[in-house]
Amino acid sequence: MQRNIAINTASSNTAPSDRPDPSTDRSRRPSPATSNRTPVYWNEHFLASRYAFDTTRKSALVVDQIKEEDLNVELVDPATFADETERLIGTVHDGAYVEAVRTGEPLDRAESQGFSWDEGIYPMALAHNSGLVAAVHDVLSGRVKVAGSLSSGLHHARAREGRGYCTFNGLAVAARAALDEGANRILILDFDAHGGGGTRSLLAPDQVTQIDVSTNPFDRWTPEGSDSYRLVDADDYLPAISDALDRAEETGPFDLVLYNAGMDPVTDSGVSPTTITHRESQVARWATARGWPLVYTLAGGYEHGRYRLDDVATLHTLTVKAFA
Ligand SMILES: [Zn+2]
């Protein structure tokens, strides 16, 4: 009902257009957030799979740290966006693949991301995607400039299968949500250690620019249009981030920035925690100075070498702090 009212109002108040105005379209859908603190989306379904892996468990540890440190963010349940997110997943992914993830049949497709299937996998992946859709709604409605979602396991997923521990591509789903809400130009900043080849395969380069700084060649991809992909060593990491942000500025302005804030450059590629702290403050300052709405998500970061899962959560909490 509310959605119909919003669409009717928008169409009666604005000049005819192919796209709704992002400031009027769905801004009337109430946000589940209740304050003007940075909303950070999460619920228990993020942990719904029996299959335990860093990406299906670490968000709970980030939540613990947010609470322990009393960070100036509002933890918000994205459940009211689940239906909308299911619809959007259906526009990004092949229907038979979505059904395989939901039912476990056929098993090879249901497990194509690399997990053993159980009935919690689908609600887990849906929740990680819903958090991003809710966050996009918050920033495009103008209620807040920045929102986060404690999601991961996104950017390698393809239309017809999962890949690299990624089930549904929440970045592509979030971009589709933004296009539906009237955004015309979207930037994906992918600073996960690995490439975002899955995301690039799912979105049109004229609508979505992808700027990627990787430290591992997995899922590398070929830039089109104003895209940029760079594979760098740990020693060159911060200059590459600066260059990427400069490039984004030249390419902008953007209606939305989706920031895939992976911590695996630290856990898997030798980038130092100090360097990654600089990265997060640099991205936050850059986004604030431009005034472009930004949604961040956790992405990669793994128990590896000297890093335990608690340490991985501490690294991800740096992102939450930078945008609080
Ligand atoms: Zn990664």
Residues whose N, C-alpha, C, O or C-beta is under 5 A from the ligand:
A	BS01	ZN	D192 A193 H194 D264 G300
